[in-house]
């Protein structure tokens, strides 16, 4: 997207006449772009409670007034619309042919099942008979799940963003029968209001314009796609970056982020605040580089920005204090009142940054938060075969039998509820038994004090928290006061105080579990599972560094870290069984009641490869590394621009997808190109010879494609800045472990190898008695095989630390390895 925003004036000029056909009022529909499912959302918009959406499970058509073609789909989002009066089609040739046959435009609606404003538009418009008549009479209407078809979403979201400067979901776009975009926006209310056209008005005007000025509309749509295609197929003029650019890009990105840093509440930028983990990753890496260079004061300053951000997020309402995990974003500057949906891609990335913070500080505050998120995933988001589901909705019914749903109903509390519930002793044996224990009354007071619970509700800390009183009387839990100070206030030892809070959270969790749950999108997405596999795998070793006897309180379970390793391996195995073709070596994108129709995209390959490399480095199975290299080969075959450099987002095999993009923006999810660059650097550091050189050259060429982005808009590509800095490191540190892998000694040495924070480290392990493993290394890096033969001891695990073609003397115990790694780090300074 290097040139995307430069296109805006050109496309607007070409579209000006088309928009004038639809009246000047329609131009103002762009004001609807800033809604909560949009990254450009500027505040919470007032709505009434949303009617219950269609359940994702199929039910007989006799119980519904309407049933459309979406009833045969697997996507939870499409199934939510299966009984609208709108005659919806899924994306596909049947819909395209129908539009051509009837010679009418297409209305394309794109969203996802946990999108609050998608639900609002469904209730207000798609369940409305008048709107349905307008759509059915004059359009062919298509529904797309953006999580199932990110390639389709990318085409039309890019169009809307280029034309209007913002976007979000639901995405509403009008297309010609040959799929060229004509006009677009996001959420539209059903009726005209405040001088803005409603959806019904827009439908009538698009219909009239189609029949009166079709040629101009079609030409304009074709021009837009032509211009976008040219802008988004960037190629490199050189096959590597200028020597000074990698470090300059990292520094520039950090400087740009620092300018937007909120020194009071943490985070980068103002409300709404999104936990963009790629920014935190970049700042941690920048801090490490400064420390390595001896610039300790600046390193500490950057690190403190990150740590305050993580602390404020943890204490804010964006963190689910009762059940664990994080919500999508906060509408205010304090991280207090969130948009309540929970996305898997957030959880996986946030675990990794909290793990990094723990590795740097050795503070159990950060390791506990990693456990908090992972225990939430294991409790609520993992299926029977180990697959990890994609999201939980923001909306739910306020009570059983309610016909309406409300955002945050599952997560908010009244003061009275807490007072009552925390004096109850609940026994969940064969039947539910409840009795009152008055001695627990002080627990209620203590808990409410800790989490700023108020009789009239607590969403009053910022004018942006709840401007329309949607949560009036409700409390979103937030910690405003230091726990040590509150423990002293109540005359309690800190440990006892934390125990009481944990007991209270457990009690509220048990009661909350009886409430109607938000909708669970149980779709399995390969890319997001890759992010979670990485975090689960890394946690299994990094958390072994917690001090013996560390105490945990609910919702943290305090399990053996090996359980996280098991979860990572199960998730990877599920993908291999159900979403990978062993013959073609190709991935499918997602799974729900079977694989989806969509092929694997760049993000699926890149994120899964990253997760598999972490699985190999921290768990030890050579088969994970072999699969990662096989997937990298297939990724190169399907997506690599061998002439121009970099990776396209799609294989380019579907003619209905009009744009093939080289994505670079590191947003809520990192870009596939940024992750791929780091994957290639990691693989190059493991191999030798022509294979290592091949990986390195592809990484260099990729980064060169985005040279102008790194130079001019580094803040948009923080993870790519890290990749650029990594490739400029002359020689990556290799930690080679030699010995039998099925031993406690090997586990402990692996934990020691991963104990310190060092993104430029590669961990390789090899068992010389394993013929298959030795053969693999002989073919990819004979130096590793030679080290294994020369340093094997039957009763020990031997570690060597190598850099700049020189290896340390071998060590055989974890403490010595840790000391050696610290020594190596300090010797660089």
N, C-alpha and C positions, 0 to 999 in steps of 0.2 A: 504493500500500500504506500510505496514511497511517494508517488505523485498524486495520490487520491484527492487531497484537498486542493491541489492546484487546479483540478478539473471543475471545481464547483462553479466558478464564474462562467466557464465555457458552456457547461451543461445548462446552467440557469438561463443563459442567453438563448440557447437553442430551444429550451422548454418554455420560454416566456410566452410565446404565441399560444402554445398548447394550453398553458394554464389560463390565459386570458379567455380561451374558449369556454372554460369551466367557471368563469366569473372571478372577479377579484376576491370574492369572499372565500373561494376555495383555496387560494394561495395561503390564506391564514390557517389552513388546516395544519400547516407545519408547526403551529403553536402546540399542537397536541403531541408533539414528539417527546416532550419531557415528562414521561410517566414512570412509575416505579419499576417496571421491568426494563427500563432503559438505563444505560450507563450514564446518560445525561440528565437523569432525574434530579429535579431541583427542590423537591419537597413532597409531602404527603398530600394527596388530593382527596377531598371529602367525597365519600360515597355512602350509600345506605348499605346495610348488610347484604352480602351476596347470596343469591339463592343457591341451593345445593346443586352441584354439578352432577352430571351423569356418572354413575359408578363405572370403574374401568372393567369390571367383570361383565361378561355378556349376559344378557337376559332375553327372554323371549319377546319377539316383536309385538305379541298380543298385549303386553302390559304397557305399551307405549303408543302414543298417537301417531308418531312418525318413526320411521327407520330408514336410514340412508346407507350408501355404500360403505361408509366408515365402519359399519358393524362387523365387517369381515376382516378388519385390520387388527394388528397386535399392539400397536402403540397406545399406551394409556391416554395420551392427549387426543388422538383421533377417536378413540372409543368414548371419550367424554362428550363428543359432538355427534355420536352415532344416532341420536334420537332428536336432533334439532329438526325443525321443519325445513331448513335449508337443504337443498338437494346436493350435499357435499360429495365430491369425488376425492379420492387420494391422488397424489401426484402420479401421473402415468399416462400412457398413450390413449387410454379410453377417454380421459378428460380432454386431452389435446384434440383428438379426432372429433369429439362432440362440439368443441368450440369452432373447429373448422367447418363442420357440417352445418351448424346453425349460423355461422358467420357472426359471432358475438364475441365481445371481450371476455377475458377470464378475470375473476376476482380471486386473488390468492391470499389466504390468511395463514400466517406462520406463527406458531407459539410453542409452548411446552406445558406439560401437565401440571406443574407446580407454579405457574405464572399467575399471580393474583389478578393482573389487569386483563389477562386473557379470559379469566373467569368472568370478570365484570362485563366485558364486551359480549361474551356468550349470553349472559343473562339479559342484558339490555337490548341486544340486537339479534343474535342468532337464534334465540328462542322466541322472537317476536314474529307473529304471522305476517304482518305488513312488510317487514324487512325481508322475510323469506320470499314473499311474492315478488318483490322487486328484484331480488337476486335470481330467483328461479326463472323469471320471465325474460330477463335481459342479459344474463351472464351465465357462464359456467363457473361454478364455485369450487375451489380446491382448498383442502386443508393439508398443511405440512407440519410435522413435528420437527422442530429445528434440531433437536437432539438426535433424531433418527436420520435426518437429511441435512447435515450442516453444509453440504455443498450447494444445495438449492438456496438455503438461507443466506449463504455468503453472497450469492449473485445479487439478490434483491435488497439485502441490507446494505450492501456496498452502493447500490444505486441510490437508495434513500439517503444514506449518509453523505454521498458526494453531492446530491442535489440540495439537501437541506441543512447539512452540517450536524445532524444528530440522528439517532435511531433507537429502536427498542422493540419490545414485544408486548402485545401482539403486533406483528408487522402486517400491514394491509397494503397490497399492491395490485394495481390493475394492469393486465397484460394483454397484448394482442394474441390472436390464436397461435402465432409462431413464437410466443413466449417472450417477446420483447417488452420491457417495462414501459408503461405509459405515464402513470402517476402513482404516488405512494405516500404513505404516512404510517402512523402506528395506531394507537387507540383513538377511535372516534365515538363520541356519545351519540345516541340514536337521533336526537332532535336538535334543532338549532337552539343555541343558547349563548348569551353574552356576545352577540354579534358574530358568533362562529357557526359555520355550517355543521349540521349533524350528519350522521351516516346516511340517512334517507335522502337528504338533499344532495349529497355527494353522488350517490348511486344514480339519481335522476340526471344530474348534470353530466356524468361520465357517459351514460346511455345516449343522451342527446348529442354530445360531442362526437361519439363514435359514428353516428349516422350522418352528421353534418360535416365533419372535418376529419374523417378517418385517415386520409392520406398523410396529413400533417402529423397526426398522432403517431402513426406507424413509422414514418421517417424519423421522427424525433426519438422514438424508442430504439430504432436501429442505430442511430447516431450515438446514443448514450452507451450502448453495449460496445460499439466500436471504440469509442474513446476510453472506456474503462478497461477494455481488453488490452489496449496499447499501453495504458498507464501501469497496469498490474502485472505485466509480463516483463519485469525488469531483468536486464542482463548486465553482467559486469564488463567494464572496459578493460580491466586487468584481472589476473587470476589470484591476486593476493592484495591485502590491505597495505597502504603505506606504513612504514616501520613505526612511526610515532603515533599512529591513530589508535591502536588498541588501548594504550594507557590513557590517552587523551579522552577517549570516549567514556571510559570508566569514571574518570575524574569529572568530566562534564555532566554525566548522568547524576552523579552524587551531588554536584553543586546545584543542579536544577531541582533535584528533589529536596535538598536542604533549604532552598528558598521557600518552599511551600510547607516546610515542617511546622507542625503545631506543637510548640514547646510546652503548652499547658496540658493538652489531652493526648498528645502523640498522634502519629499518622502523618501522611503527606497529602496536603490539600484540605479543603474545607468540606462542610457537609454537602451532600451525603458522603459518608466515609465508607469506603470499601476496603476490606483487608486484602490488598493486592500483594500476595506473597512474593512475587518476582521482585518487587521493590526492596523488600526486606532482605531477600537473598543477595541482591546486588550490593546493598549497603554493608552487609556482613562481610562480603568478599572484599569490598573496598577497604573496610576497616582492617582486615587481615593483611592486605597489601601494604597499607600504610605502616602497620606494625612491623612487617618484614623489612620495610625500608628504614626503620628507626624513627619514624614520625609518630611517636607514642601519644602525644597530646591530641593530635588530630584524629588518630585512630580511636582513642577513647571517646572523643566527642561524637564521632559517627556511631560508635557502638552504643552510646547512651541514647541516641535517637531511636535506635531499634528497640532497645530494652524497654524504654518508656512506652513505646507504641505497643509492644506485646503485653506489658503490664496493664495498660489502660484498656486494651481490648479484652483481656481476661476478666477484669473487674466490671466491665460494662455489660449492658443488657444484650449486646450482640452475642455474648457467650451464654449458652444455656446452662445456668448454674445448677439446675436440677437434674437434667438428663445428659449433659455433656455435649460437646460439639459447638459449632458456631453457625449463626444465621448468616444470611447473604450479605447484608450491609446495614449500617446505621443511618437513620434519616437526620440525625443531629450530630453536632460536633463532639459530643461526650461519649460516643459509642453506646448510647443508652437505649433508645427505642429503635429496634431493628425492623427491617422487612424480614418476616419470620421464616421464610423458606430456608431449607438446609440443602446445600448442594455438595455432592461427593467431591467435585474438583476443589472446592475450598478446603474440605477436611484434609485431604491427602497432602496438599501443599502446606497447610498450616502446621501439620504435625512435623514436617521436615524443618521448618524454620524454628519451631520451639525446640526440636532436637539439637539444631545447630547452636541455639542460644544456651542450652544446657552444656553442650560440649565446650563452649567458650568460658562460661561462668562457673560451671559445676554447681549451679543453684537448682535445688530440687523443685523450686517454683515452676521452672520451665519444663522439667521432665514430667512433672505431675500433669501439666497441661497437655503434653503429648499423649500421656496415658488417658486423660479425660476424653480426648477426641477419639482415640482408637477404641476405647471401651464403649463409647457411644456407637461406633460403627459395628463392633462385634455384637452389641446387644440388639440393635435396631435395623441394621442395614445389610446384613450378610445373609444370603440364602442358604438352602439346605446343602448345596454342593460347593459352598465357599464363594460363590459369585457375590459381587458387591453391587448393591442397587444404586440408582443414580440420584434420587432426591426425595425430600419430604416437603409437602405443601406448606404454605403460610396460613391457609384457611382451614377451619374445621367447625363443626357444629358446637354450639355452646353447651348443649346437653343432649342426652340420648333422645331420639325421636324428633329433634328439632329439624325443621325443613329449611332453615337458613344456616349459612356458614358465615363466619366472621374471621377476619385476619387476627391472629394471635390468641384466639380463644383458648387454645390448648396450653399456652405458655404463661398467661397472665393470671394474677391472683388479686382478690380483694383482701383488705386487712382483716376483715372478719373471718374469712375462710382460714387464713393462717392462724389466727387466735384459736379457733375451734379445733383445727386439725392437729395442732402441735400439742394439745393436751390430751389427745386420744391415744390409747394404746390399742393398736390394730393387730389382731391375730388372724392370719390367713391360713387356717388349717382346712379341714373338710368343709367348713362354712365360715363366713366372715364374722368375726367376733370383735366388738368394739366396746371399750369402757373408758371412762374419764379418769385421768390421774392429775389431780390439781397441783401436785408437786412439779409438774412440767410447765406450769404457767410462766415461770421465769424464762424458760427456753423460748417461748413465743416472743417475749419482749426482747430478748437477746438477738433472736433471728431478725426481727423486724428492724431493729437498730442497725444491724450489720448490712441489710439489703435495702435500706431506705424505704421501708414499707410505710405507707400513710393511709389514714382512714378514707380520704377523698381521692386516693390514687397518687402516684408519684411521677407521672409523665409531665413534670412542670419545670425541669431543670433547664430547658432551652425553649425558646419560642418555636423552634422547628420540631420539637419532639412530638407534639400532638396538637397542631393548630386548630383542628376541627373537633376536638374532644371525642375522638373515636374510642379512646381508652379511658374515658372519664370513670373514676371509681376503681380503675384497675391499676395494678402495680407490675412493672417490669423490673425484675430484680437487678440491682446494681450495687456494687460495693464502693462507697464514697470515703470510708474511713479506714485507716490502717488497722489490720487485725490485731496487731500487738497492742495498740492503744485501746481498742475495745476490750481486749482481754483484761488489761489493767483496770479499765473502768468498772468491770464486773468482778474484780478481785479474783480472777481465775488464772491459773497457769495457762500459757499459750496452748500447750498440747490439749489440755482439757477443754478449752474454749473451742478449738478446732474440731475436737471429737463431737461436741454438742452440735455444732453447725452441720457436721456430716450426718448425724442422726436425724436432724431436722430435714435435711435435704432428702434423705432416704424415705422419710415418712411422706413428704410432699410428692416424691416420685411415685410411691405406691398408690397414692390417691389419684395423681395425675394419670396414671396408667389406666384408670377406670374411665376417664373422660373419652369422648369420641376422638379418635386420633386423626391428625391430618392425613390426607391422601399420600400414600407411598407410591412413588414411581419406581416400580420394580424392574424397569428396563436395565440391562447390563450393557454399559458402553465401554468398549475396549480401552479407549484413551484414558478415561477417568479411572478405570480399574488399574491402569498402568501407574497413575499417580499414587493411588492407594497402596499398590504393591510395594512401591519404593519406600513409602513411609513405614509400612508394617515391617518390611525387611530391616531397614536401618534401625528402627526402634528395638528390634530383637537383640542387637548387640550394643548400641549406645546406652540403652537403659541398664545394662549390666554394670555401668559405671556409677550408678547410684550407691550411696553409702549403705553398708549393711545395717539393717534395722530401720530403714526409712519407712515412715508410717504414712498411710494413705487414707483419705476420707472420701466417702461417697460424693459424686458418682464415679470416682476412680476405684477400680476393683483391687488393684495391687497384685496382679497376676505375675507369674513367672514370665519374663520377656520372651521365652521360647514359644509361648502361645501366640505371640504376634508373628513369629517366623512361620508357624504352622498356617496361620490365616493367609499370609502372603503366598505361600506355596500352593494352597488350595485355590486361591483366586487365579493364579497363573495357570494352574492345571485345568481349571474350568474353561478358560479361554482356549487353551490348546485343544481340549476335547470338543468344544462346541462352536468355536468361532475361528478355527484355523484348519485349512485344508492341507493335509500332509503331502498330497501329490503336487498341487500347484504352489504350495507354500504361501498362499494368500490368506489374509485376514478378512473376516466380515466385520462390519462396524458395530453392530449391537445385537442383543438377544432378548427376546421375550416370547415365550412359547415357541421357541425356535429362532434361528438367525433371521435378521431383517433382510430386506431386499437390497439394502445399500452395501456396497463393497467397503472394505477398510480404506480410510483416508490417511493422509500424511500424519495427522495427530495420533491416529491409532497405532501406526508403526512406531513413530518416534517416542511417544510416551511409554509404550509397552517395552521397547528396547531399553529405555532408561531404567524402567522398573526391573527388567531382567538383569541388567548389569549390576544394579544394587543387590538383587537376590544372589547373584554369583559372588560378589565381593564380600557380602556379610554372612552368607549361609554356606557357600562352598561347593554347590553342585555344578560340575563342569557342564552338565546338559543345559543349564540356564544360559551359560555363555555361548554355547554352540547355537542354541535357538536364537539368541540375540544377533549373532553374526549372520545366520540364515535370513532373519527378518531384515537386517540391514541390506543384504544383497537384493532382496525382493523390493525393498523401498527404493533402492537406486534404480532398479529396472522400471518401476512403475511411475516414479515421481521426479527423478533427477533430470534437470536440464543440463545435459552433458556439454553443450556448447556455451550456453549463457550462464550456467552456474545456479546453485540453489535448487530448492524443491518446490514443485507445484502442490497445491492442496488436494488435487484429485488425480486419478489415473488418466482422465481425459477420454474415457471410453463411452461416456453417456452423452449423446448429442443434445439431450434436453437441458443439460447444464451449460449455460452459455458463456461462462467465464471460468478460466483456469488461472488461479491466483497464486502468486508467491507471497504468502502471508509473513509479515515480520512483527506485527504489533504484539507485545507482551502485555496482555490485559488481565482479566480475571483468570484466564488460563494462559500459560506461555505459548508462544507461537511454535508451530511444528519446526520451523527453520531454526529457531534458537535452540530448542532441545536437540535437534539433529546435529547441530554444530558441536554441542558438548558431547553427544554420543560418539561422534566421529573422533573427537580429540581423545576421549577415553579409550576407544578401541585402538587408535594409533599408538597410545602409550603401552598397550598390552602386547602388541605385535611387533615384529621386526621385518626388515626387508621391504619388498614391493607392496605387500599388503598394508603395512604401516604407512608407507608413503602414499598409497592410494587414498586411505582414509584422511590423512592430513591434507592432501591436495584438495580433496572434495570440501573439507571444512574451510580451507583458505578461500577457495573459489566462492563458496556460499557467502562467506562474510564480505567478500569483495562486492557482491551483488548489492549489498545494503550499505555501501560505503557512505553515501550521502546521508542516509538516515543516522548512522553512527556519528557522523560529523556534525549534523545540524539539529537532529531531534533525538538525542540519546535517551532522554527521559521516556520516550515511547517504546524503547527496546532495552530495558534494563538487563534482561537475561542474555540477550545477544551481546551487550557490552561485556558481561562476564565471559562469554565464550571467546570474544575477541582478545580479552586480556589473558585468558588461559592458553590460547594458542601461541601467544607471544612468549610464554615461559620456555626457556631453552630446553629444559629437561625436567619431566615430571618425576616426582618421587615414587619409587616402586617399593612396596613392602611385600616380600616373598616369604610365604610360610610353607615349610616343608615338613610333612609328617602325616600320620593317619588321621583322617578327618572325623571319624566317629569316636571322639574322646573328649572328655571334659577339658583336658589340657589344650586341645585345639580350639575349643570354644573360647576359653579364657584368653588365648593368644589373639584370636580374631577380635575379641572385645577390646583388647589393648591396642590393636592396630587401628581401631575406629574411635578410640577414646577422645582424641583431640580433633579440633576443627581444622581441616586442610583440604579444600576442594581440588588442589593440584596433586592429590595422592591417589595412587592406584594400588589396590590390594590384590595380590595373586596368590593362590594356594595350590599346592600340588602334592599328590601322594605318589612317590616313585614306584610303589608296588602295584599301582593301578595301570595296567598296560594301555587301556583305552585312553586314559588321561595323558599318559606320557606321549602317545602317538599324536594326540591333538596338539600338544605343545611343541613337539618336534616339527610339526608342519607349519606352526604359526610363530613360534619364538623358541628356537633351539637353545638360546641362552638360559631360559627358564628350566628346560629339561636338564641341561648340564648342571645348573645350580642344585636341582633336586637330587641328582645322582651323587654329587660331591658333598652334600650336606645332610644326607638322610641319616637319622638315628632311630632305631626301632622303638626305643622307649622314650623319645622326646619329640617335641615340636620345635623346630629350628626356624628362627626368623632372621632375615637379612633385609637391610634397608639400603636401597641403591639409588644413586642420583649422579648425573653427569658421568655415566659409565663406570662408576666406582661404587663398590658395595662395602658396607660396614662389616666388621667381624660378626660372626653369628652370635645370637643370644637365644636363650632357651627358657626364659621365664617372662611372664607378662610385665612385671615391674621393670625389668631391665629394658624391655621393648618400649614401654612408655617413656622411660628416661631417655632412651636413645632418640626417640621421635622428638621430644622436647629439645634435646641437644641439637638435633639437626635443624629444628626450626630456628633456634637462637643463632646458629652458626651462619644462617643466611643473612642476618641483620648486619 
